[in-house]
Amino acid sequence: MPPSTKKVESTPATEAAKFRPDKTVSSSKEILIAAPIEHCFGIIANQLEQPCQWDSILFHAQPASGIRRQAGATSQVIINLGGRKVDSQAILSYYRPNRSISWVTTGKPKVKEDWHLDMKPGSTSVQVSLALELNSSILERFIYKATRWKRVEEDISKTLSQIKEAAESAGRK
């Protein structure tokens, strides 16, 4: 049987999630949290639905669609990128309950945040990756990574620490 010639339509979420590797800076960090995976995921999943006290990168989120907690849901967001505030629309590009969640912005600069959770004995491993696509020269990207991106990495670490505190303190109540 010949291969199918049916064209697969792309969605706004899949188109927005495409990043050019030669124009992208990214970082990943991980933390162990002494709380159940369901609780940790619940905290993270609310990120695009309401303002978060624990998030040092996502300052504001207001749902913009009737869809919630599934791929395609959109929110208006204000993101902190090392001291620079960016106003954009975020699309939930992947959602797998208690395992992973990803969102990507539709504006410039393009930002993508991926969360992955794994159960460990007595805890949950939470990993976050943040990528930023810059439409600039190699020299400008190098300077950005050497200066402003260091602050973004600090904010990623702070965000993970604050999630840990929120999840573990809720378990002590």
C-alpha positions, 0 to 999 in steps of 0.5 A: 500500500502506498504511503498516505498523501493526506496532508497533516494540518498544523495547529497554532500550538505546533507552529508556535512551538517550532524554534530555530536551534541556531537562534535559541538560548535555553536552560534546564533545571531540576529539583526534588520535592517531598510532595506527591506528583499530583500536588506538584503538577496541580500547582504548575498546571494553574500557572497559565490560569491565575497569577502565581506567587511562586513564579519569578518568570511568569508575572501575569496570566489571564485565560484568553480562551474557554479551553482549560488544561488541554493543548490549545488553551491560551492565556495573555501573559507578562513574562520576566526575561532577566528584567525585561517584561514581555507581553504576549499570548501563551498557548498550552502546546502539550498537557499530560496530567501529572507528567508534563506540561508545555507552553509557548508564546506567539509573539516576539521574542518566542519563549517556550517553557517545558515542565516534566515531573517524575515520581521518586521514592518519597518525592517528585522530581520537577524539571523545567526547561526555558527556551528563548528564540532571539532574532539577532546576530551571533554576537548579540546572542552571545552578549545576551546569554552572558549578561541577561540570561544569567538573570533568567537562570537565577529566576528559574532556580528561584521559581523551582525553590518557591514551588518546592516551598509551596508544595512541601508547606501545603503537605505540612498543614 
